């Protein structure tokens, strides 16, 4: 830690900063990745996406009325469907659970293929509060520094209510595309509302129910709940049928009592017959498990997430949810996940 311009500054992953949601946190090597190197070697299709920090969070507590965030990215690439606030931005929340309050975001203001550093000072009250910084989705994080006023309290955040992570696996929708900022993806919203750690294994176009990835998830040292939704990335119904139940069985064998929730795709309007066929595959995996005596599995029909009114306003391109679509997804799923974790929606 060092001081600069009246701030005491910590560099990730230095205490009191607590990093969640990533497998690699190497400040000296400028590596903050969702997947460890051995998985990138085994599954080269994840080489870039596995180094994204989507779903990663930095937490701490402070009574400082000013909080400095300085972030370095390898680039701020253009994404036709996502503003820079969502593709290369980080956003900040105060508090925890459903009482969390949005403070603001930091992002580059230009698209560039070169390394870029941005910083911003956020103003808050002088109460001791938990601060959560949701890390960028698209561009690779090379470094993050957090500063608070020199005389302020700067300490570790309290534990999440659920420190064993809720693990999500799925498509670009799971990863957070096309949320306007990282805290408005449905995975981020649910983690915040549930006051639970989350691991986001959403991979745009790549997660296809591979047995190798199922084994990786099955080998995680801790997991409280598993939610999976790779319907979009399966090339066709036959691929989904060949992989969906097999993926489930690999995880279930390693975690016999783990609650598992299976989702179907939320955007069913463009190809309703195909969406219905895929939904049936997923529903059947769940029903087969339940018929065999497994009481820790649930199916959530994604076609119900957006509701009946304004469905077209829930996506950017007919497929990827915007912030409205993600909010409706989170509202639909929250009661189920809260009941599984805590015995009731709170």
Secondary structure, 3 states (H helix, E strand, C coil): CEEECCEEEEECCCCCCEEECCCEEECCCCEEECCCHHHHHHCHHHCCHHHCCCCCEEEEEECCCEEEEEEEECCECCECCECHHHHCCEEEEECCHHHCEEEEEECCCCCECCCEEEEEEEECCCCCEEEEEECCCCCCEEEEEEEEECCCCEECCCCCCEEEEEEEEECHHHHCCCCCCHHHCHHHHHHHHHCEEEEEEECCCCCCCCHHHHHHHHCCCCCCEEEEECHHHCCCHHHHHHHHHHHHHHHHHHCCCCEEEEECCCCCCCCHHHHHHHHHHHHHHHHHHHHCCCCCEEEECHHHCCCCCCHHHHECCCCCECHHHHHHHHHHHHHHHHHHHHCCCC
